[in-house]
Amino acid sequence: MDLVANYEGHLFYRSLFEDDAVPGKVAVLRCEGDHGVVQREFDGADHVNEYWDEALSINRFDRLPYMRMRRKLTNLCPQYGESPALYTIENEEVLKARYAKLGL
C-alpha cells in the first residue's frame, strides 16, 4: 500500500535523529559537535513489511472488475488460484493495529 510506504518513509526519516520513532529504539544517529555519529545500525525490517508486497496487498475492486481481474491474474499466475494461502498476510491483525490511525 502506497500509504503505508509513505508513512514508513516518514518514520524512517524521523528515526535518523529521534529516539522512539521506531518504538523502543534509539535514533540511528546522534549529533556530536558538528557531525553525526552512528548509534545503531539501520534495520530495514523496522519499516518494510508485508503491506509493501503488491502480491499480498492487492488493489480492491468492485465485484465486476474483481471477477475480470481474478480471471486475468489466474491466467498469468496459475499458482494464485492453486495455492491462495501463499498470497495471504500471516499477521495481518498486527499490521492493521499498527496502521489503524491511517484509516486503512
N, C-alpha and C positions, 0 to 999 in steps of 0.2 A: 504494500500500500504506500503510495507516494506520501501520504500524510504522516505515516509512521517514520519513513526515511527522513523526511524533513524535520520532524520532531527530534529524532535521534541525532541528526546533524547539529541541531541547536544544543542538545545536551553535550555532544562531543566538544563543541567549542567552549561551552561553559566549563566543562571538566578540565580544560587545559590549565586554568588558574583558580578554579573554585572547588573547594573541598565539598564532598557530598553531592555534587552534581550527578555523579554515579553513586547511589546510596551506599554508605559505608566505606567509601574510598576517598583518599586524599587527592588533591589535584595532581595532574600529570607533572606540572611544572610549578616552581615557586621562584619568586623574584629574589635574587641575591645581588645586591648592588645594582649594577646597570645591565644585568643579563639574567636569563632564566636557567634554572638548574633542574634536571630531571629528578623527580621524587619517586616516581613509579613508572613502570613500562606501560605503554598504551596497550589495551586489550580490545580488539575489535568485537569480541563476544559481549562486551558491555553494551553494545549498541545494535549489532546485526542479529536478527532472529528470523524465525520462520515467516513472519509477516512480510519480509522483504522478498520472499520467494514467490514469483508470479504463478508458478505451477501449483502452489498450495493456497495462495490467497488470490484467487481469480476474481475477475470482474463479476459483478452481479448483473443479471439480465432479467427483464420481464419474461414471462412464460414463453411467448412465441420466439423471441430471439434466442432464449436459452436452449430450446429444443434444436434449433438450427445450429447454434454454436456447439452444442454437445455432439451432434452428429459429425460436424467437421472435425472436432477435437478427437473423437474416437477413430476417425479415418486417418488422421495424421499421426496419432499415437494410440495404437490399439491397447497398449498397457494401461491407459487411463480407464478404459472400460473393464478390462480383465482384472485389475488389481487396484480398485479405488482406495484401499487403505493406504497405499503408498502416497496418496495425494491428500492426506488429512494432516492437520496440525495436532500433535500429541498433547501438548499442554496449553491448549487454546484458552482455557479459563484464566491461566496466569497472565497471558498476553492481553486478554480482554480487560482484566483488572488493571494492568499496567497502563493501558491506554484509554481507560474509561473517561478521563477528563477531555479526551479529544472527540468524544461523541461518535465513535465508530460503530 
